[in-house]
Amino acid sequence: MQQPPKTVYIAHDNCPISNAELKLTITKKKQMSNAEDVAKVAASQGVQILYNALRIGPRLILRSAIELLRANMITRVLSAVVLLTVDTVSLVRGKISKKQYAINVTLAFVLLVGGTAGWTLGGDIIGIFIESAVMGIIASLIGAGVVGALFAIVWEKLVGLFIQGDVADMLDICNATFARLAEENKLNHAEIENVKTELIIDNAMLGNMFTQKNRADFAQAFIQPVVVAASSATTINQPPTP
């Protein structure tokens, strides 16, 4: 059960600041500006696919689809092996923890099982209505992607209830550092939001932080300049006391 927000300190403008406000989040990637941009990308991809189909020819497309059907299971297994190899190298080099490695290994198998189930399910469902090898391949590909993704999402949600990955651990350190620096500088609501806007916290930054010998110092060096800048800007812009 989530705890209700509680006041951590009183800002320099006498406004109470709660612990809920002092939580940093991973910066989201820039989204498409509008639906028109998405449509342009989708249209260009569609034209490319159509062009390739006309250039290659339906006979070769069907043959390629059959070869894909035969090799799909092998391809998924090889993909899982590649992912595990990358994770193993990362573990040996100290880029991820043993806990994160265990999570990644299990996730690789979940994706393998989910993709296989989706491939079979998609082909079976379309086969009930349409007897078409090409449509069967398309349905199987869609099924593998959708079901595999669903398996992964459910797995990550379940794991998140019991185990935190490296990213979450590093974000906790950043949050603790930010809360301390905000209280030391008595940041108000606007300044806190400015700091959150200026800080770019992504998986790459948190992954780099994990490899540092002193992660708390790394977080401090990353966050403190932004906090100090926000506090100084407010001090400069404050009107003189009469």
N, C-alpha and C positions, 0 to 999 in steps of 0.2 A: 504493500500500500504506500502510495506516494505521500511524503510528509508535506504539510502546508508550509508555505514560505515564511521565513522568519527574518526579522531585521538584523543585519550584520553590523551596520554602523550608520552614523548620521553624516551626510555629505556636508561640504563646506557651505552649501546654500540651505542647510537645516532640513533637507529632505531625507527621509529614511530610505536606506538601500537594503533590499532583501537578498537572500542567497540565491533566489531564482534568477535575479538579474545578472549575477556574476558567473553565468555559464556560457562558455564559448562553444561554438559548433564548427563542424567541418565546412569550409567554404564550398558552396555549390558551384558546379561548372556552369558557364554561361549558356543559357538556353537560346533556342531560336527566337528571334525578335518577334515574329508573328506567324500566323498560319500560312501566309503567302510564302514566306521563306521555306517552310516545311514542304509546301506543295511543289516549289521549284526543285528542291533536292529530290523529292520522290519522283517527280516527272523525269528529271534527267537520268535517274537510275533506271526507270522503266524504259526509256528510249534506248539506253545502252543494252539492257537485257533483250529487247526486241531486235535490235541490230545484230547482236551476237547470234540470236536464234536464226535469223534469216541468212546470216553469213555462213554459219556452220552447216545448217540443213537439218531437217527433222530426223533423218535416219541416224546421223551421228549423235544427235541429242538423245534419242532413245537408247542408243548403245551406251552412251556415257551414263545415262540414268541407271541402266541395268548394272553396269560396273560399280556405280556408287552404292547400289543396293547390296551388292555382294561384299563390298569393302567397308560398309558403314560401321559394323561392329568392330572390325579391326581398327578403323580410324579412331573411333571413340576410345578404345583401349589405349592406343598409342598416344592420344591426346592426354589421357589421364596420366600415363607414364611420363610424358614430357613435363606436365605440371608438377608431378611429384619430384622429378629430377631437379627442376628449378627451385622448388621449396627446400630440397635436401641441400643444395648448394648454398642457399640463403641461410639455412640453419648452421652449416659448417662455418660460414663466414661471419656468423654472429648478427645477421641482419634481421632474423626473426627468433623468437623464443621457442623452447620445446613445446610450450602450451599452444602457441600459434601454429607450429608445425603439425601438431596432432589435429587441430581444427581444420587445417588445409588438406591434410591427407583424407580425413573423413569426408570433407566437402567434395574432393575429387571423385570419390566412390559414389557419393550421392548424385553428382552430376552424371556419372556413367550409368547408374541404375535408372535415374529419371529420364535421361536421353534415350536409353534403350526402350523403356516402357512407352515413352511418347512416340518413338519411331514406329513401334508395333501397333499401338493404338490408333495413330493417325492413318496408317495404311489400311487397317481393318475397317475403320469407320467409313472411309471413302469407298472401300471395296464393296460395301453393302449397297451403295447407291449407284456408283459409276464403275464400269469395268474399263479402266484406263491405266496403263502402266505409268504414263507420265504424271497423271493426276495423283496416282498412288504415291509416287516419289515425292511430289510437292507436299501432299498431306503428311507424309512421314517426316519430312524435314521440318514442317511447321510444328507437328506434334512433338518431335524431339526437342525443339527449341523451347516451346511453351511449357511442356511437362518438366523438362530439365530445369528450367528457370523457377518453376513453382516449387519443385523439390528443394532447390537451393535456398529459396526465400524462407520456406518453412523451417528448414534445417538451421539457418542462421538465426531465426527468431527463437527457436528452441534452445540453441546453444547459448544465445545471449541472456537467457534467463538464469543460467548457471555459471557460465565462464565468460570472462572478458578477454578479447583479443588484444594484441599489442597496440593497435590504434586506440582502443578505448582506454587502455592503461596510460598511454602517453597523453591523451586528452585530459585525463584526470589530473595529471601533474600540471598541465597548462592551466586548468581551471583553478587549482590550488594556488598557483603562482599569481594568476590574474586577480583572484580574490584578495590576496595579501597586498599586492601592489595598489589595487583600487582603494583598499581601506587606508593604507599608508598615505595616499595622496588625496583621500576624501573625495573621490570622483562622484559627480552627481549623475542623474539619469542620462542627460545629453552626452556627457563625456564618456560614459560607459558605452553608449551606442556608437559613438565615434570610434572608440578603440576597436569594437567588434567589426566595424566596417573596414577599418584600415588593416586589420590582421588577416593575412591569407594563410589559413590553416587547412592543408590538404593531406592526403595520404603520403605523398612524397616527403613533405616536411616532417610529419610524424614518424615516418620510417627512418629518416635521417636522425631524428632525435633519439630513436631507440638505440642507434649504434654509438651514441655518445657515452663517454665514460661517466660524466656527471650530467644526467638528464635535467635535473632541477636547475643547474646553472645555465644549461642550454635554453630552457624555457624562459628563464629570467632575462637572458641576453636578447631573446627574441621579442618578449612582450614589453619589457621595461621602457625602451625608447618610445614606443607608441603611447604608453600610459603617461609618461613625462611630457610628451608633446601635447597630448590632450589637455593635461592639467595646466601647462604653461600657456596654451592658447586661450583658455578661459581667463586666466589671471591677467593677460595682456588686454583682453577685450572688456574686462570689468570696468565700469565707470568709476572715477575717483570718488572716494568717500567725502561728503561735504563736511 
